[in-house]
Amino acid sequence: MSFFTDPLNYEFFRQGLIVATLVGALCGGMGVFIVLRRMSYIGHGLSHAAFGGAVVAYLMNISFFIGAGLWSFMAALLINAAARKRNIGADAAIGIVTTASFALGVALISKKRTFTRNFEAALFGNILGVSREDIFIIGGVTLAVGLAMFLCYKQLLFTTFDEEIAAVSGVPTRWVETGFALALAATIVASMNIVGVTLIAAAIVIPPTTARMLTQTFGKLLILSTVIGAATGFFGMFVSFAYDIASGAAIVLLGTGIFLIVYLGTSLWRHLQPVEQVPERRAATQAERVPESSLPAFAMSDDRAATTQGRAD
């Protein structure tokens, strides 16, 4: 029990534990929509864009959260506009906009070397340095994003799976996309000081990917991913304290370990189940099966076998 009780004697750990749990739940919930939209790279990209905004905010002497949040939101809108109106893929738009923002931040840091260390937390995370103000801000972001998901659940679900049909059906897809971009920017900014720019993508992608192996229902997927994210943040803090490693890295590594366990467990379970009870295996077996009537009585050469296989398909 000392593994759990000893760290709780320190106030900085208790504050970090609260924040890690909130951020884990936030990233887990938002990650579902990102993974299902096949936009896993955008979490990594927008975190780099937020870094550029944080540097600009520092130079302008305004709040880190305001500067990084607005910069990330504008970057998300710019990526969406570039991917829609030009012959540019979403992945290319993400790469251009976000790396340019990150490069701007690096350039400004190299110009003003006196505050280089102030951004180490943004790059690598500094969860044990959070203040009470940070807890209230991150808690507010988590509450707001969770409430938005609850109120706009159907619109988000419809837009995520088929945006064109959703628009025809009367869903205000542009407003939904704008709100989603705002929620994503808020999630990125809230997570920067916790897991760092370099690990945000993993914190967003791992929980929903793990949960997706356990359920095929969207509602259950959303709940399960949020729980996995929160649990990873919570227990990752104790792992960080016990083994004296960076908190953000501990959280991501623990999430990766959970992913591997679930992956191996579900793979073993599917292998042990009868073929008829596993849709994927049944479909694969039927695709590989060749009707006996299509097979000649004599031994076929490779070319004839391939021809027969193609005819059977």
Stockholm file with secondary structure:
# STOCKHOLM 1.0

chainA/1-313         MSFFTDPLNYEFFRQGLIVATLVGALCGGMGVFIVLRRMSYIGHGLSHAAFGGAVVAYLMNISFFIGAGLWSFMAALLINAAARKRNIGADAAIGIVTTASFALGVALISKKRTFTRNFEAALFGNILGVSREDIFIIGGVTLAVGLAMFLCYKQLLFTTFDEEIAAVSGVPTRWVETGFALALAATIVASMNIVGVTLIAAAIVIPPTTARMLTQTFGKLLILSTVIGAATGFFGMFVSFAYDIASGAAIVLLGTGIFLIVYLGTSLWRHLQPVEQVPERRAATQAERVPESSLPAFAMSDDRAATTQGRAD
#=GR chainA/1-313 SS CHHHHGGGGSHHHHHHHHHHHHHHHHHHHHHHHHHHTTCHHHHHHHHHHHHHHHHHHHHTTCCHHHHHHHHHHHHHHHHHHHHHHSSCCHHHHHHHHHHHHHHHHHHHHHHSGGGGGGGHHHHHCCGGGCCHHHHHHHHHHHHHHHHHHHHTHHHHHHHHHCHHHHHHTTCCHHHHHHHHHHHHHHHHHHHHHHHCGGGHHHHHHHHHHHHHTTCCCHHHHHHHHHHHHHHHHHHHHHHHHHHTCCHHHHHHHHHHHHHHHHHHHHHHHHHHSCGGGCHHHHHHHHHHCCCGGGSCSSCCCHHHHHHHHHHHC
#=GC SS_cons         CHHHHGGGGSHHHHHHHHHHHHHHHHHHHHHHHHHHTTCHHHHHHHHHHHHHHHHHHHHTTCCHHHHHHHHHHHHHHHHHHHHHHSSCCHHHHHHHHHHHHHHHHHHHHHHSGGGGGGGHHHHHCCGGGCCHHHHHHHHHHHHHHHHHHHHTHHHHHHHHHCHHHHHHTTCCHHHHHHHHHHHHHHHHHHHHHHHCGGGHHHHHHHHHHHHHTTCCCHHHHHHHHHHHHHHHHHHHHHHHHHHTCCHHHHHHHHHHHHHHHHHHHHHHHHHHSCGGGCHHHHHHHHHHCCCGGGSCSSCCCHHHHHHHHHHHC
//
